[in-house]
Amino acid sequence: MKTRIIGVVALLIGLSICSFAGTITSGVFDISGTIYVTTAEATAVVTPAGTCAAGDQCIFWQDSNAANDEKVDISSAGLPNGDIPANISGNDAATIANLSNPPDAVGSTISVADFMTFLNGGITTDLTLTFIEPGFYSNTDCTLAPAVGQTCTLTGSLFNFVNNPPPIGQATATWVLEGTTTSGSAWTGNFTSQFPANTPFQTVFSELAANGYVSNTFSATFSLTPPTMSPEPGTAAMMVIGGGLVGLASLLRRRRSTK
C-alpha cells in the first residue's frame, strides 16, 4: 500500500509540473537589441531590418548584433525571479513583432497577439501588446539648437528624448509598452536607447529626415504582474497535489472500513 501511495503522489507532482513548467506569470527580465524607426514616405523605406510600405511608419527589431530580424536577447542577470527561470535567457532568446504605424495607435487600445514569444526554457506564455504609452514631453525644444537638458516628444509620438551631458548633449530615448500574457498576467516594458556621445536628439531627427529611418541599440525591462484572483503556479500546483492527497486519504479510509 505504501508503494501505491508513493506512486500516486509522484504522479500528482509530475502532472502539476507538466501543467505549469511552461507558464510564467510574475517576475522581471531584461532584453536588448537594435531598433529601427522609420518616417512616413511617399515611397517604401528600406532598412536593414525590413521594408516599411509607402505612407506607413514602422518599428523594426533585431538582436543586439543587428544580425537576426525580429529577435531580441534576454539577459541572465537577476534570473531566476518570480516564476521566470534562468534558462529563459540567451542570445536570440525571444521573437518580437515589428510594428506598422505605431503613431496611429499611441494612447489607444490595440491588440498585437504574439508580440513576444520565447524560444528558450520551454516557455509557452506569449505576450500580447495592448497599449503604447504616449510620450510625455512637449515639442517646444524639438527644433531648438542643441543644448544640455532639453527634452522633446514629437507630436503624437511614443518616444521621450533628453539631451544629456557631455558637451552638446548625448541623447537618450525612452518609451513604454504594455499588454497582457496568455497566462492572464499584465506586463509593462520600459525601454531605453542611448545614442553615441555628442549626438543630441536634433542630430537623430536630421538623420531620420535624410535617410527615412534611424537605428540604435536599446535595452528594456519587462515586469509581469499576475492576476489578483488567480493562484500562482506554485500555489496552484500545491492545490492539485493537496486535492489529490485528500482524495487518496478518503479512498484509503473507505477501503479500511470495508475490511
C-alpha positions in Angstrom: 0.0 0.0 0.0 2.8 2.4 0.8 4.3 1.8 -2.6 0.9 2.7 -4.2 0.7 5.9 -2.2 4.2 7.0 -3.2 3.4 6.2 -6.8 0.2 8.3 -6.7 1.9 11.2 -5.1 4.7 11.1 -7.6 2.1 11.1 -10.4 0.3 14.1 -9.0 3.6 16.0 -8.6 4.6 15.1 -12.2 1.2 16.3 -13.5 1.5 19.6 -11.7 5.0 20.2 -13.0 3.9 19.4 -16.6 0.9 21.7 -16.2 2.9 24.8 -15.1 6.5 24.4 -16.2 6.0 26.3 -19.4 3.9 29.1 -17.9 5.3 32.4 -16.5 3.0 34.8 -14.6 5.3 37.1 -12.4 8.8 38.4 -12.3 11.2 40.7 -14.2 13.5 40.1 -17.1 15.7 42.3 -19.3 16.0 42.3 -23.1 18.3 44.0 -25.5 18.5 44.5 -29.2 18.5 47.0 -32.1 15.6 49.2 -33.1 14.8 50.8 -36.4 12.3 53.6 -36.6 11.1 55.0 -40.0 9.2 58.1 -41.2 6.2 58.0 -43.5 7.5 58.5 -47.0 5.9 58.6 -50.5 7.9 55.5 -51.4 8.8 52.4 -49.3 11.5 52.9 -46.8 14.1 50.1 -46.9 16.0 49.4 -43.6 18.4 46.5 -42.8 15.7 45.0 -40.7 12.8 45.3 -43.1 10.9 47.4 -45.6 8.2 49.9 -44.5 5.4 50.4 -47.0 4.9 53.8 -48.6 2.9 56.1 -46.4 3.5 54.0 -43.3 5.7 54.5 -40.2 7.3 51.4 -38.8 9.3 50.0 -35.9 11.6 47.1 -36.8 13.6 45.0 -34.3 16.8 43.0 -34.5 19.0 41.3 -31.9 21.9 43.2 -30.3 24.3 42.2 -33.1 21.9 43.5 -35.8 22.1 40.1 -37.3 18.7 38.5 -37.0 15.4 40.2 -37.7 12.6 40.2 -35.1 14.8 38.7 -32.4 16.0 40.0 -29.1 18.5 38.8 -26.5 17.4 38.1 -22.9 19.9 38.8 -20.1 20.6 36.2 -17.4 21.2 38.9 -14.8 18.8 38.7 -11.9 17.3 35.4 -13.0 15.5 33.4 -11.8 12.9 35.6 -10.1 9.2 35.3 -9.6 8.4 32.2 -11.7 10.7 33.3 -14.6 13.5 30.7 -14.9 17.2 31.4 -15.6 17.1 29.3 -18.8 14.8 31.7 -20.5 17.9 33.8 -21.2 20.3 33.8 -24.1 21.1 35.4 -27.5 18.1 35.5 -29.8 16.1 34.1 -26.9 12.7 35.7 -28.0 10.9 36.8 -31.1 9.4 40.3 -31.2 6.9 41.5 -33.7 7.5 44.5 -36.0 5.0 47.4 -35.7 3.4 49.3 -38.5 2.0 52.8 -38.0 2.5 52.8 -34.2 1.8 56.6 -34.1 -1.7 55.8 -35.1 -2.0 53.5 -32.0 -0.3 55.7 -29.4 -2.6 56.1 -26.4 -5.3 53.8 -27.9 -6.2 50.2 -27.0 -4.8 47.8 -29.6 -4.1 44.1 -29.9 -0.9 42.7 -31.3 -1.0 39.0 -30.5 2.3 37.1 -30.1 4.1 40.4 -29.8 6.8 38.5 -27.9 7.3 34.7 -27.8 10.1 32.8 -26.0 12.4 30.3 -27.6 14.3 29.0 -24.5 13.3 27.2 -21.3 10.1 25.6 -22.8 8.2 28.8 -22.1 4.7 28.7 -23.7 3.5 32.0 -22.4 3.2 34.7 -25.1 3.0 38.5 -24.7 0.2 40.5 -26.4 0.7 44.2 -26.9 -2.4 46.2 -26.0 -1.2 49.7 -25.3 1.5 52.1 -26.4 2.1 54.9 -23.8 2.1 58.4 -25.3 5.3 60.4 -24.9 5.1 62.9 -22.0 7.4 65.8 -23.0 6.3 68.8 -25.1 7.6 69.6 -28.5 8.9 73.0 -27.5 12.6 72.1 -27.5 12.5 69.7 -30.5 13.6 72.3 -33.1 15.9 74.4 -31.0 19.6 74.5 -31.3 21.1 71.6 -29.3 21.7 72.2 -25.6 22.1 70.0 -22.5 18.9 69.5 -20.6 16.5 69.8 -23.5 13.5 67.4 -23.7 11.4 66.5 -26.7 8.4 64.4 -27.6 7.4 64.9 -31.2 3.6 65.4 -31.6 1.8 62.1 -31.4 5.0 60.1 -30.6 5.7 57.4 -28.1 9.4 58.5 -27.7 10.7 60.7 -24.9 14.1 62.3 -25.8 16.5 64.0 -23.4 19.8 65.8 -24.2 22.3 64.7 -21.5 25.9 65.7 -20.9 28.7 65.7 -22.2 29.2 68.9 -24.1 26.3 69.4 -26.5 24.1 66.7 -25.2 24.1 62.9 -25.6 20.5 61.9 -26.5 18.6 59.2 -24.8 15.1 58.0 -25.7 12.7 56.2 -23.5 9.3 54.6 -24.3 6.8 52.3 -22.6 4.8 49.4 -24.0 2.1 47.4 -22.1 0.0 44.4 -22.5 -1.3 41.0 -21.3 0.0 37.5 -21.4 -1.6 34.2 -22.4 -1.2 33.2 -18.7 -3.5 36.1 -17.6 -0.9 38.4 -16.3 -0.2 42.1 -17.1 3.2 43.2 -18.4 5.0 46.5 -18.8 8.1 47.1 -20.9 10.3 50.1 -20.1 12.6 50.8 -23.0 15.8 52.9 -23.1 18.0 53.8 -26.1 21.2 55.8 -25.5 22.8 57.4 -28.6 26.6 57.9 -29.1 28.4 60.7 -27.3 27.8 64.2 -28.7 24.7 63.0 -30.6 21.8 65.3 -29.5 18.3 64.4 -30.5 18.4 67.2 -33.1 21.0 65.1 -34.9 18.9 62.0 -34.6 16.0 63.9 -36.2 18.2 65.1 -39.0 19.3 61.5 -39.8 15.7 60.4 -39.7 14.7 63.1 -42.2 17.7 62.4 -44.5 17.6 58.6 -44.6 13.9 57.8 -43.8 14.9 55.8 -40.8 17.2 55.9 -37.7 18.5 53.0 -35.7 20.2 52.4 -32.4 20.7 49.7 -29.7 18.2 49.5 -26.9 17.6 47.7 -23.6 14.3 47.1 -21.8 13.0 45.8 -18.5 9.8 43.7 -18.6 7.7 43.3 -15.5 5.0 40.7 -15.2 2.2 41.0 -12.6 -0.1 38.0 -12.0 -3.9 38.4 -12.0 -5.0 39.1 -8.5 -7.7 36.4 -8.3 -5.7 33.6 -9.8 -3.2 31.5 -7.7 0.4 31.5 -8.5 1.6 28.4 -10.5 3.3 27.1 -7.4 0.2 27.6 -5.3 -2.0 26.0 -8.0 0.4 23.0 -8.1 0.1 22.6 -4.4 -3.7 22.8 -4.6 -3.6 20.0 -7.2 -1.4 17.9 -5.0 -3.4 18.7 -1.9 -6.7 17.8 -3.6 -5.2 14.6 -4.8 -3.9 13.6 -1.3 -7.3 14.4 0.2 -9.0 12.2 -2.3 -6.4 9.4 -1.7 -6.9 9.6 2.1 -10.7 9.3 1.6 -10.2 6.2 -0.6 -7.9 4.6 2.0 -10.5 5.2 4.8 -13.2 3.6 2.7 -11.1 0.6 2.0 -10.3 0.1 5.7 -13.9 0.4 6.7 -14.8 -2.4 4.3 -12.3 -4.8 5.7 
